[in-house]
């Protein structure tokens, strides 16, 4: 139902497998990351290898800086370099998770856009008298990009496995964490078993997806505006200092 995860290089794969096995033996499954990894078409081993490399690289960098300071004659208490190494290693361990979640969320938004276009195409095909399954396969063949590729793989797999298309679409929605696709599958089940007016339902679902995307864009714009408040405030403060400094200096010096 998905593209094959990108395979890491041999040494990274070995590191990833060893670290993953160690975490599994310790009872740490990293299950919360699997959905994001499926979205990004990456293997768990590759991601764990990246976490290990970031953690060890950060710790090594902290140790090198500490050694350089000692060579320069700057003596620090023993606990400061020790805590620096530990903290930087922890940050390095969790940094790839934060990057993964951010990238996966961006890709989900792109996938939701593809789902909205897919729904419109299916509704148009149904209006022309095409059956549900034919409309689904025809719509996915017209689209381009990662989202349509995932949908096409799901439908092809369902056809080969003798499953209904909506079961495969629901599974993809569950795997990727896209609720709109699960809701689409539920609408298709209703149409397939109860003869509901699927075209109107799909059109309404497409409109709902677009409204959701618009709300996300407005939220991002509001967040970007809030983030600009501090830089603008600092810039304004610097301008006031630049303008007022001559007068303040004249008063202080008594000129």
Number of C-alpha atoms within 10 A of each C-alpha: 18 17 14 10 15 11 13 18 10 9 10 19 19 15 20 24 17 15 17 21 15 13 14 12 10 9 9 11 14 12 9 8 14 17 16 23 22 20 25 20 16 19 18 20 21 23 22 24 22 21 23 21 18 21 24 18 16 22 21 15 15 21 16 13 12 20 15 12 13 12 10 9 9 10 11 11 7 8 9 11 16 14 12 16 22 16 16 19 24 17 16 21 21 14 15 18 18 11 10 18 17 13 15 20 15 12 18 19 16 15 22 21 17 22 24 21 19 25 26 20 22 26 24 17 19 20 13 10 10 15 12 19 18 13 22 23 16 17 22 24 14 10 17 10 10 14 19 20 18 19 29 22 18 21 24 17 17 18 14 8 10 9 13 17 23 24 18 23 26 22 17 24 19 14 17 22 17 17 14 19 26 20 16 21 22 16 19 27 18 14 16 15 8 9 10 14 12 19 21 13 17 23 18 15 21 24 15 14 21 17 12 16 17 12 12 13 13 12 12 12 12 11 11 11 11 11 11 10 11 11 11 11 11 11 12 12 12 12 12 11 12 10 11 11 12 11 10 12 11 10 10 9 7 7 7
